[in-house]
Amino acid sequence: MLANVHQATIKPVITAAVAKDTLVHTDEYSIYARLPAWGYRHKTVCHGRGEYARDEDGDGFCGMHVNSMEMGWTAPGGSMCQCAGCENR
């Protein structure tokens, strides 16, 4: 976890772990606003408007969401695997 949540503290974490030009999906939190300036493609969902997933291409699947990642923070080691349909180990 980060001691404080500011763009200056998340930038080195992101740049060390995520390749440039990666499409990063987040919620609308303003801390992520500079992702494009840092060299990343960026899509958001707006939890404030009740949006948690979006079917952008009309194929019936919500390709744009951050729920899997957020579930992983709430119950590490369990929820992500359950969501993906694999066994917990």
Summary of the structure (lengths in Angstrom):
residues: 89
radius of gyration: 14.5
end to end distance: 23.7
largest distance: 40.5
contacts: 184
relative contact order: 0.12
helix: 35%
strand: 13%
